[in-house]
Amino acid sequence: MQDQAVPISSPDRSRPHARRIPSVLIYVGFAALSTLATFPAWRVYAFGLNLDDLLRLRCF
């Protein structure tokens, strides 16, 4: 008797794992991580310059 082979195109293996994640979730994650990565650059524009920032610039 021959063993029954599992077809490659079974429903679980037809789509890669990355395709199972909704694209909106990927875009939201990318936007959040980009915002966190660039936080030091835009923080001064969003919240203004304070004494700690001035001391950091002076003592750098």
PDB file of N, CA, C and O in Angstrom:
ATOM      1  N   MET A   1       0.817  -1.189   0.000  1.00  0.00           N
ATOM      2  CA  MET A   1       0.000   0.000   0.000  1.00  0.00           C
ATOM      3  C   MET A   1       0.861   1.253   0.000  1.00  0.00           C
ATOM      4  O   MET A   1       1.913   1.292   0.638  1.00  0.00           O
ATOM      5  N   GLN A   2       0.416   2.265  -0.710  1.00  0.00           N
ATOM      6  CA  GLN A   2       1.140   3.523  -0.739  1.00  0.00           C
ATOM      7  C   GLN A   2       0.533   4.477   0.276  1.00  0.00           C
ATOM      8  O   GLN A   2      -0.672   4.473   0.523  1.00  0.00           O
ATOM      9  N   ASP A   3       1.405   5.296   0.856  1.00  0.00           N
ATOM     10  CA  ASP A   3       0.920   6.309   1.801  1.00  0.00           C
ATOM     11  C   ASP A   3       0.232   7.434   1.037  1.00  0.00           C
ATOM     12  O   ASP A   3       0.626   7.790  -0.074  1.00  0.00           O
ATOM     13  N   GLN A   4      -0.796   7.977   1.657  1.00  0.00           N
ATOM     14  CA  GLN A   4      -1.499   9.110   1.056  1.00  0.00           C
ATOM     15  C   GLN A   4      -0.705  10.386   1.333  1.00  0.00           C
ATOM     16  O   GLN A   4      -0.427  10.702   2.490  1.00  0.00           O
ATOM     17  N   ALA A   5      -0.345  11.103   0.305  1.00  0.00           N
ATOM     18  CA  ALA A   5       0.412  12.349   0.449  1.00  0.00           C
ATOM     19  C   ALA A   5      -0.558  13.507   0.662  1.00  0.00           C
ATOM     20  O   ALA A   5      -1.646  13.545   0.088  1.00  0.00           O
ATOM     21  N   VAL A   6      -0.139  14.438   1.493  1.00  0.00           N
ATOM     22  CA  VAL A   6      -0.941  15.638   1.727  1.00  0.00           C
ATOM     23  C   VAL A   6      -0.658  16.611   0.589  1.00  0.00           C
ATOM     24  O   VAL A   6       0.504  16.918   0.320  1.00  0.00           O
ATOM     25  N   PRO A   7      -1.688  17.099  -0.078  1.00  0.00           N
ATOM     26  CA  PRO A   7      -1.426  18.043  -1.173  1.00  0.00           C
ATOM     27  C   PRO A   7      -0.819  19.348  -0.663  1.00  0.00           C
ATOM     28  O   PRO A   7      -1.149  19.825   0.423  1.00  0.00           O
ATOM     29  N   ILE A   8       0.064  19.902  -1.461  1.00  0.00           N
ATOM     30  CA  ILE A   8       0.739  21.140  -1.074  1.00  0.00           C
ATOM     31  C   ILE A   8      -0.244  22.298  -0.999  1.00  0.00           C
ATOM     32  O   ILE A   8      -0.063  23.214  -0.197  1.00  0.00           O
ATOM     33  N   SER A   9      -1.269  22.266  -1.818  1.00  0.00           N
ATOM     34  CA  SER A   9      -2.215  23.377  -1.865  1.00  0.00           C
ATOM     35  C   SER A   9      -3.353  23.204  -0.863  1.00  0.00           C
ATOM     36  O   SER A   9      -4.492  23.576  -1.146  1.00  0.00           O
ATOM     37  N   SER A  10      -3.054  22.650   0.292  1.00  0.00           N
ATOM     38  CA  SER A  10      -4.089  22.540   1.320  1.00  0.00           C
ATOM     39  C   SER A  10      -4.432  23.935   1.836  1.00  0.00           C
ATOM     40  O   SER A  10      -3.601  24.836   1.718  1.00  0.00           O
ATOM     41  N   PRO A  11      -5.619  24.153   2.400  1.00  0.00           N
ATOM     42  CA  PRO A  11      -6.029  25.506   2.812  1.00  0.00           C
ATOM     43  C   PRO A  11      -5.078  26.172   3.802  1.00  0.00           C
ATOM     44  O   PRO A  11      -4.923  27.393   3.771  1.00  0.00           O
ATOM     45  N   ASP A  12      -4.442  25.403   4.674  1.00  0.00           N
ATOM     46  CA  ASP A  12      -3.557  26.002   5.669  1.00  0.00           C
ATOM     47  C   ASP A  12      -2.231  26.450   5.062  1.00  0.00           C
ATOM     48  O   ASP A  12      -1.590  27.361   5.587  1.00  0.00           O
ATOM     49  N   ARG A  13      -1.819  25.833   3.984  1.00  0.00           N
ATOM     50  CA  ARG A  13      -0.508  26.140   3.412  1.00  0.00           C
ATOM     51  C   ARG A  13      -0.597  26.973   2.137  1.00  0.00           C
ATOM     52  O   ARG A  13       0.430  27.263   1.522  1.00  0.00           O
ATOM     53  N   SER A  14      -1.787  27.356   1.734  1.00  0.00           N
ATOM     54  CA  SER A  14      -1.915  28.083   0.476  1.00  0.00           C
ATOM     55  C   SER A  14      -1.523  29.549   0.609  1.00  0.00           C
ATOM     56  O   SER A  14      -1.103  30.162  -0.372  1.00  0.00           O
ATOM     57  N   ARG A  15      -1.652  30.118   1.798  1.00  0.00           N
ATOM     58  CA  ARG A  15      -1.310  31.530   2.002  1.00  0.00           C
ATOM     59  C   ARG A  15      -0.142  31.634   2.964  1.00  0.00           C
ATOM     60  O   ARG A  15      -0.132  30.957   3.992  1.00  0.00           O
ATOM     61  N   PRO A  16       0.847  32.471   2.653  1.00  0.00           N
ATOM     62  CA  PRO A  16       1.950  32.678   3.602  1.00  0.00           C
ATOM     63  C   PRO A  16       1.449  33.347   4.881  1.00  0.00           C
ATOM     64  O   PRO A  16       0.372  33.942   4.901  1.00  0.00           O
ATOM     65  N   HIS A  17       2.231  33.245   5.926  1.00  0.00           N
ATOM     66  CA  HIS A  17       1.829  33.821   7.214  1.00  0.00           C
ATOM     67  C   HIS A  17       1.673  35.330   7.141  1.00  0.00           C
ATOM     68  O   HIS A  17       0.796  35.882   7.806  1.00  0.00           O
ATOM     69  N   ALA A  18       2.490  36.010   6.361  1.00  0.00           N
ATOM     70  CA  ALA A  18       2.402  37.468   6.271  1.00  0.00           C
ATOM     71  C   ALA A  18       1.087  37.908   5.641  1.00  0.00           C
ATOM     72  O   ALA A  18       0.604  39.002   5.937  1.00  0.00           O
ATOM     73  N   ARG A  19       0.510  37.102   4.800  1.00  0.00           N
ATOM     74  CA  ARG A  19      -0.754  37.457   4.159  1.00  0.00           C
ATOM     75  C   ARG A  19      -1.929  37.332   5.122  1.00  0.00           C
ATOM     76  O   ARG A  19      -2.994  37.890   4.856  1.00  0.00           O
ATOM     77  N   ARG A  20      -1.770  36.636   6.206  1.00  0.00           N
ATOM     78  CA  ARG A  20      -2.856  36.477   7.173  1.00  0.00           C
ATOM     79  C   ARG A  20      -3.018  37.698   8.060  1.00  0.00           C
ATOM     80  O   ARG A  20      -4.064  37.861   8.689  1.00  0.00           O
ATOM     81  N   ILE A  21      -2.007  38.565   8.128  1.00  0.00           N
ATOM     82  CA  ILE A  21      -2.073  39.786   8.933  1.00  0.00           C
ATOM     83  C   ILE A  21      -2.737  40.866   8.085  1.00  0.00           C
ATOM     84  O   ILE A  21      -2.307  41.103   6.956  1.00  0.00           O
ATOM     85  N   PRO A  22      -3.766  41.524   8.598  1.00  0.00           N
ATOM     86  CA  PRO A  22      -4.409  42.587   7.810  1.00  0.00           C
ATOM     87  C   PRO A  22      -3.428  43.716   7.509  1.00  0.00           C
ATOM     88  O   PRO A  22      -2.630  44.098   8.365  1.00  0.00           O
ATOM     89  N   SER A  23      -3.492  44.243   6.296  1.00  0.00           N
ATOM     90  CA  SER A  23      -2.541  45.277   5.891  1.00  0.00           C
ATOM     91  C   SER A  23      -2.717  46.554   6.705  1.00  0.00           C
ATOM     92  O   SER A  23      -1.749  47.288   6.905  1.00  0.00           O
ATOM     93  N   VAL A  24      -3.926  46.837   7.178  1.00  0.00           N
ATOM     94  CA  VAL A  24      -4.149  48.028   8.005  1.00  0.00           C
ATOM     95  C   VAL A  24      -3.335  47.926   9.291  1.00  0.00           C
ATOM     96  O   VAL A  24      -2.779  48.924   9.750  1.00  0.00           O
ATOM     97  N   LEU A  25      -3.260  46.751   9.865  1.00  0.00           N
ATOM     98  CA  LEU A  25      -2.490  46.549  11.089  1.00  0.00           C
ATOM     99  C   LEU A  25      -1.002  46.787  10.842  1.00  0.00           C
ATOM    100  O   LEU A  25      -0.310  47.325  11.705  1.00  0.00           O
ATOM    101  N   ILE A  26      -0.516  46.397   9.694  1.00  0.00           N
ATOM    102  CA  ILE A  26       0.889  46.618   9.363  1.00  0.00           C
ATOM    103  C   ILE A  26       1.173  48.108   9.217  1.00  0.00           C
ATOM    104  O   ILE A  26       2.189  48.601   9.706  1.00  0.00           O
ATOM    105  N   TYR A  27       0.266  48.831   8.539  1.00  0.00           N
ATOM    106  CA  TYR A  27       0.459  50.275   8.363  1.00  0.00           C
ATOM    107  C   TYR A  27       0.383  51.022   9.684  1.00  0.00           C
ATOM    108  O   TYR A  27       1.158  51.952   9.908  1.00  0.00           O
ATOM    109  N   VAL A  28      -0.530  50.638  10.561  1.00  0.00           N
ATOM    110  CA  VAL A  28      -0.645  51.291  11.870  1.00  0.00           C
ATOM    111  C   VAL A  28       0.609  51.029  12.697  1.00  0.00           C
ATOM    112  O   VAL A  28       1.120  51.937  13.352  1.00  0.00           O
ATOM    113  N   GLY A  29       1.103  49.806  12.671  1.00  0.00           N
ATOM    114  CA  GLY A  29       2.331  49.487  13.394  1.00  0.00           C
ATOM    115  C   GLY A  29       3.529  50.252  12.863  1.00  0.00           C
ATOM    116  O   GLY A  29       4.358  50.728  13.638  1.00  0.00           O
ATOM    117  N   PHE A  30       3.626  50.374  11.548  1.00  0.00           N
ATOM    118  CA  PHE A  30       4.727  51.135  10.950  1.00  0.00           C
ATOM    119  C   PHE A  30       4.648  52.606  11.335  1.00  0.00           C
ATOM    120  O   PHE A  30       5.667  53.223  11.644  1.00  0.00           O
ATOM    121  N   ALA A  31       3.446  53.170  11.320  1.00  0.00           N
ATOM    122  CA  ALA A  31       3.282  54.585  11.686  1.00  0.00           C
ATOM    123  C   ALA A  31       3.632  54.814  13.150  1.00  0.00           C
ATOM    124  O   ALA A  31       4.278  55.807  13.484  1.00  0.00           O
ATOM    125  N   ALA A  32       3.213  53.904  14.026  1.00  0.00           N
ATOM    126  CA  ALA A  32       3.512  54.055  15.450  1.00  0.00           C
ATOM    127  C   ALA A  32       5.013  53.948  15.711  1.00  0.00           C
ATOM    128  O   ALA A  32       5.568  54.737  16.475  1.00  0.00           O
ATOM    129  N   LEU A  33       5.659  52.990  15.089  1.00  0.00           N
ATOM    130  CA  LEU A  33       7.100  52.833  15.298  1.00  0.00           C
ATOM    131  C   LEU A  33       7.889  53.988  14.682  1.00  0.00           C
ATOM    132  O   LEU A  33       8.908  54.401  15.236  1.00  0.00           O
ATOM    133  N   SER A  34       7.436  54.509  13.557  1.00  0.00           N
ATOM    134  CA  SER A  34       8.103  55.671  12.958  1.00  0.00           C
ATOM    135  C   SER A  34       7.969  56.896  13.848  1.00  0.00           C
ATOM    136  O   SER A  34       8.911  57.676  13.991  1.00  0.00           O
ATOM    137  N   THR A  35       6.802  57.061  14.442  1.00  0.00           N
ATOM    138  CA  THR A  35       6.580  58.188  15.350  1.00  0.00           C
ATOM    139  C   THR A  35       7.479  58.079  16.570  1.00  0.00           C
ATOM    140  O   THR A  35       8.079  59.069  16.990  1.00  0.00           O
ATOM    141  N   LEU A  36       7.577  56.887  17.139  1.00  0.00           N
ATOM    142  CA  LEU A  36       8.445  56.702  18.304  1.00  0.00           C
ATOM    143  C   LEU A  36       9.921  56.883  17.948  1.00  0.00           C
ATOM    144  O   LEU A  36      10.690  57.415  18.748  1.00  0.00           O
ATOM    145  N   ALA A  37      10.315  56.451  16.767  1.00  0.00           N
ATOM    146  CA  ALA A  37      11.720  56.556  16.377  1.00  0.00           C
ATOM    147  C   ALA A  37      12.141  58.002  16.145  1.00  0.00           C
ATOM    148  O   ALA A  37      13.300  58.352  16.370  1.00  0.00           O
ATOM    149  N   THR A  38      11.217  58.842  15.698  1.00  0.00           N
ATOM    150  CA  THR A  38      11.552  60.234  15.412  1.00  0.00           C
ATOM    151  C   THR A  38      11.087  61.177  16.512  1.00  0.00           C
ATOM    152  O   THR A  38      11.050  62.390  16.305  1.00  0.00           O
ATOM    153  N   PHE A  39      10.734  60.649  17.663  1.00  0.00           N
ATOM    154  CA  PHE A  39      10.220  61.463  18.769  1.00  0.00           C
ATOM    155  C   PHE A  39      11.150  62.605  19.166  1.00  0.00           C
ATOM    156  O   PHE A  39      10.663  63.719  19.356  1.00  0.00           O
ATOM    157  N   PRO A  40      12.465  62.394  19.304  1.00  0.00           N
ATOM    158  CA  PRO A  40      13.322  63.518  19.703  1.00  0.00           C
ATOM    159  C   PRO A  40      13.312  64.671  18.701  1.00  0.00           C
ATOM    160  O   PRO A  40      13.499  65.823  19.092  1.00  0.00           O
ATOM    161  N   ALA A  41      13.100  64.388  17.436  1.00  0.00           N
ATOM    162  CA  ALA A  41      13.145  65.447  16.424  1.00  0.00           C
ATOM    163  C   ALA A  41      11.904  66.328  16.456  1.00  0.00           C
ATOM    164  O   ALA A  41      12.021  67.547  16.340  1.00  0.00           O
ATOM    165  N   TRP A  42      10.721  65.745  16.610  1.00  0.00           N
ATOM    166  CA  TRP A  42       9.497  66.554  16.549  1.00  0.00           C
ATOM    167  C   TRP A  42       8.973  66.960  17.917  1.00  0.00           C
ATOM    168  O   TRP A  42       8.021  67.736  17.991  1.00  0.00           O
ATOM    169  N   ARG A  43       9.553  66.468  18.996  1.00  0.00           N
ATOM    170  CA  ARG A  43       9.067  66.797  20.340  1.00  0.00           C
ATOM    171  C   ARG A  43       9.202  68.286  20.641  1.00  0.00           C
ATOM    172  O   ARG A  43       8.312  68.873  21.256  1.00  0.00           O
ATOM    173  N   VAL A  44      10.295  68.900  20.218  1.00  0.00           N
ATOM    174  CA  VAL A  44      10.513  70.326  20.469  1.00  0.00           C
ATOM    175  C   VAL A  44       9.455  71.154  19.741  1.00  0.00           C
ATOM    176  O   VAL A  44       8.958  72.139  20.286  1.00  0.00           O
ATOM    177  N   TYR A  45       9.111  70.766  18.526  1.00  0.00           N
ATOM    178  CA  TYR A  45       8.093  71.506  17.772  1.00  0.00           C
ATOM    179  C   TYR A  45       6.701  71.315  18.364  1.00  0.00           C
ATOM    180  O   TYR A  45       5.892  72.243  18.350  1.00  0.00           O
ATOM    181  N   ALA A  46       6.415  70.137  18.878  1.00  0.00           N
ATOM    182  CA  ALA A  46       5.078  69.856  19.395  1.00  0.00           C
ATOM    183  C   ALA A  46       4.867  70.432  20.790  1.00  0.00           C
ATOM    184  O   ALA A  46       3.791  70.955  21.081  1.00  0.00           O
ATOM    185  N   PHE A  47       5.875  70.348  21.659  1.00  0.00           N
ATOM    186  CA  PHE A  47       5.701  70.735  23.061  1.00  0.00           C
ATOM    187  C   PHE A  47       6.498  71.967  23.465  1.00  0.00           C
ATOM    188  O   PHE A  47       6.366  72.442  24.593  1.00  0.00           O
ATOM    189  N   GLY A  48       7.315  72.486  22.573  1.00  0.00           N
ATOM    190  CA  GLY A  48       8.090  73.677  22.896  1.00  0.00           C
ATOM    191  C   GLY A  48       9.418  73.337  23.549  1.00  0.00           C
ATOM    192  O   GLY A  48       9.689  72.190  23.903  1.00  0.00           O
ATOM    193  N   LEU A  49      10.225  74.358  23.695  1.00  0.00           N
ATOM    194  CA  LEU A  49      11.554  74.212  24.280  1.00  0.00           C
ATOM    195  C   LEU A  49      11.469  74.521  25.770  1.00  0.00           C
ATOM    196  O   LEU A  49      10.929  75.557  26.157  1.00  0.00           O
ATOM    197  N   ASN A  50      11.992  73.639  26.602  1.00  0.00           N
ATOM    198  CA  ASN A  50      11.964  73.878  28.045  1.00  0.00           C
ATOM    199  C   ASN A  50      13.396  73.941  28.589  1.00  0.00           C
ATOM    200  O   ASN A  50      14.361  73.837  27.832  1.00  0.00           O
ATOM    201  N   LEU A  51      13.517  74.110  29.882  1.00  0.00           N
ATOM    202  CA  LEU A  51      14.825  74.273  30.507  1.00  0.00           C
ATOM    203  C   LEU A  51      15.700  73.030  30.337  1.00  0.00           C
ATOM    204  O   LEU A  51      16.906  73.148  30.123  1.00  0.00           O
ATOM    205  N   ASP A  52      15.112  71.861  30.430  1.00  0.00           N
ATOM    206  CA  ASP A  52      15.896  70.637  30.250  1.00  0.00           C
ATOM    207  C   ASP A  52      16.502  70.565  28.851  1.00  0.00           C
ATOM    208  O   ASP A  52      17.648  70.146  28.687  1.00  0.00           O
ATOM    209  N   ASP A  53      15.736  70.972  27.853  1.00  0.00           N
ATOM    210  CA  ASP A  53      16.269  70.970  26.489  1.00  0.00           C
ATOM    211  C   ASP A  53      17.414  71.961  26.340  1.00  0.00           C
ATOM    212  O   ASP A  53      18.418  71.667  25.692  1.00  0.00           O
ATOM    213  N   LEU A  54      17.260  73.129  26.936  1.00  0.00           N
ATOM    214  CA  LEU A  54      18.332  74.123  26.859  1.00  0.00           C
ATOM    215  C   LEU A  54      19.596  73.638  27.551  1.00  0.00           C
ATOM    216  O   LEU A  54      20.699  73.835  27.040  1.00  0.00           O
ATOM    217  N   LEU A  55      19.444  73.006  28.709  1.00  0.00           N
ATOM    218  CA  LEU A  55      20.612  72.471  29.412  1.00  0.00           C
ATOM    219  C   LEU A  55      21.257  71.335  28.631  1.00  0.00           C
ATOM    220  O   LEU A  55      22.482  71.215  28.608  1.00  0.00           O
ATOM    221  N   ARG A  56      20.457  70.517  28.003  1.00  0.00           N
ATOM    222  CA  ARG A  56      21.003  69.420  27.216  1.00  0.00           C
ATOM    223  C   ARG A  56      21.791  69.965  26.025  1.00  0.00           C
ATOM    224  O   ARG A  56      22.859  69.445  25.702  1.00  0.00           O
ATOM    225  N   LEU A  57      21.276  71.005  25.370  1.00  0.00           N
ATOM    226  CA  LEU A  57      22.004  71.612  24.256  1.00  0.00           C
ATOM    227  C   LEU A  57      23.290  72.283  24.733  1.00  0.00           C
ATOM    228  O   LEU A  57      24.316  72.214  24.057  1.00  0.00           O
ATOM    229  N   ARG A  58      23.236  72.925  25.881  1.00  0.00           N
ATOM    230  CA  ARG A  58      24.392  73.645  26.425  1.00  0.00           C
ATOM    231  C   ARG A  58      25.473  72.681  26.898  1.00  0.00           C
ATOM    232  O   ARG A  58      26.659  72.948  26.702  1.00  0.00           O
ATOM    233  N   CYS A  59      25.096  71.587  27.507  1.00  0.00           N
ATOM    234  CA  CYS A  59      26.056  70.649  28.095  1.00  0.00           C
ATOM    235  C   CYS A  59      26.439  69.520  27.149  1.00  0.00           C
ATOM    236  O   CYS A  59      27.173  68.616  27.548  1.00  0.00           O
ATOM    237  N   PHE A  60      25.980  69.545  25.949  1.00  0.00           N
ATOM    238  CA  PHE A  60      26.267  68.469  25.009  1.00  0.00           C
ATOM    239  C   PHE A  60      27.588  68.666  24.410  1.00  0.00           C
ATOM    240  O   PHE A  60      28.017  67.859  23.585  1.00  0.00           O
TER     241      PHE A  60
END
